[in-house]
Amino acid sequence: MFLEQGIKPENQFWKYLLGSVFIIGASFIGQIPFSIAVLYKSFSSNAVFPTDNASVMRMFEPNVTLFLVMISFAFAFAGIYFVVKYLHHQTILSITTSRKKIDWKRVSFSFILWSLFSILSFAAVYFGSPEKFVWNFNLIPFLILVVLGAVLIPIQTSTEEYVFRGYLMQGFANLARNRWFPLLMTSVIFGSMHIFNPEVEKMGYIIMVYYIGTGLFLGILALMDEGIELSLGFHAANNLIGALLVTSDWSVFQTHSIFKDMSEPSAGFDVILPVVVVYPVLLFIFAKKYGWNNWKEKLTGKIDTANH
């Protein structure tokens, strides 16, 4: 099925390491426009050259920053396509789903479900503590954000899903010939990618439980559903709705969102809550809708290599 689509004798693990380096390289090339823009602004305005990530993110108007940051993901996605096609001789479909074509209904169901949940949960937090938020809405910049976000954020989130739940999931399956190892490794690596986020500095390493837990949840979706459609929808909704609804001075990058969170971040139960309560509820909903069964085998079983 999904993992097995990448199991081929010629798909040795070194190819995935090489492919990963290529994808990272493509991402770095995509960062060149941002770097040039930073250099140009520093020299043209005689500004102090930024020495940390937070300063870089504040150099430009938020929508411009969003656009410049997202370019690297478009390059990375092109890198994925190139690596999958020419290094592994597979199709993009083969690292997307075990179905004959991408099931867009699955993508949209997951997107809508998590969007609704995100909006409702934010509303609950807002009405519970309205003093923590200020009205940040500015029509024209917000509309630009909607257009930019709707196009660029799904590219960002899809790139991450294709790298972790698609490409590397099959890569680690090739290495270990089981299901639990790819699930675990992709989750830990995905979580670790967020370690330099300002949220970690503000809240401490406890928030890594959320990041790694989210990776685990998305990996379970991919393995149980034999494809990454549900994780594509979830991830896009998570980042897009987040960018449109609320920003803060301490988040990765600021947006022209509707609200601004003025509270000091603290890692409380709200960090653990999604992992131990919300994600299991979502898994239950998806399992009922798509008739999932045989969980133990699909998440921890060995991969039959007799046919590969």
Secondary structure by P-SEA (a helix, b strand, c coil): ccccccccccccaaaaaaaaaaaaaaaaaaaaaaaaaaaaaaaaacccccccaaaaaacccaaaaaaaaaaaaaaaaaaaaaaacccccccccccccccccccaaaaaaaaaaaaaaaaaaaaaaaaacccccccccccaaaaaaaaaaaccaaaaaaaaaaacccaaaaaaaaaccccaaaaaaaaaaaaaaaccccccccccccaaaaaaaaaaaaaaaaaaaccaaaaaaaaaaaaaaaaaccccccccccccccbbbccccccccccccccccaaaaaaaaaaaaacccccccccccccccccc
